[in-house]
């Protein structure tokens, strides 16, 4: 066998190995959350104190944050881990192998008393729900309720006093050093519960918006109001689909279950006069 032939055979083997790696990589990706189909539903096992505040995914599992608990399940709803957490834990986000959960230990929707310290934090967990660190975010004035990550920065939302015309978004760098305090140009009952970003748009789940999700541009100017509401969790998926959290009735007093279903945001039709 000539050296040239051996070189060709070696190059062919290299191409075959590369093709196999690409195939396996694609298969691994398709096995993740983006393969969830429209209408599919995931049920979180068990019932928990408080109710569902938000959901996040690492592509292979769903992290369900209740007011006092975090639950990790497979995409089939199989229980993988759970733990109790401080009240009031809120809507989480997943970034670079870590779960970020906002925690409010002071009052929601009201101003701090003169001299009082803002008791708002971000708790950071690994994939096994082990607490890795706690970050104090005293800039959040009215209660931390949700967090999202975008371009290496974190964005925190939460409560809103009735006398404010809009909602507040707090931007932090990767080390939770404050960058900016931004005003979202819409009001809602009890502030913002959930936040996420996809395809150049921000999405906010709120109480008091008629069961709608608020969409804004990058500068938090309202572009549309969409159905359904996503006030207890949302995970953007591929092809315009979104996984929406749902609260389900519990069998024990003060305990609730949760589920999530895959939907597509739609613009509600305007009401017509009879």
DAPE-V291605 format. One record per run of one state. SS is the DSSP state (A for helix, B for strand, O for the rest). FROM is the first residue (numbers start at 0). LEN is the number of residues. If there is no record, write none. Layout:
[[SS:FROM:LEN] [SS:FROM:LEN]]
This chain:
[[O:0:2] [A:2:28] [O:30:2] [A:32:3] [O:35:5] [B:40:9] [O:49:2] [B:51:6] [O:57:3] [B:60:6] [O:66:2] [B:68:6] [O:74:4] [B:78:6] [O:84:4] [B:88:1] [O:89:1] [B:90:1] [O:91:1] [B:92:3] [O:95:2] [B:97:7] [O:104:15] [B:119:6] [O:125:5] [B:130:6] [O:136:7] [B:143:7] [O:150:2] [B:152:6] [O:158:8] [B:166:6] [O:172:5] [B:177:7] [O:184:4] [B:188:10] [O:198:2] [B:200:7] [O:207:5] [B:212:4] [O:216:5] [B:221:6] [O:227:6] [B:233:3] [O:236:1] [A:237:3] [B:240:8] [O:248:6] [B:254:10] [O:264:1] [B:265:2] [O:267:7]]
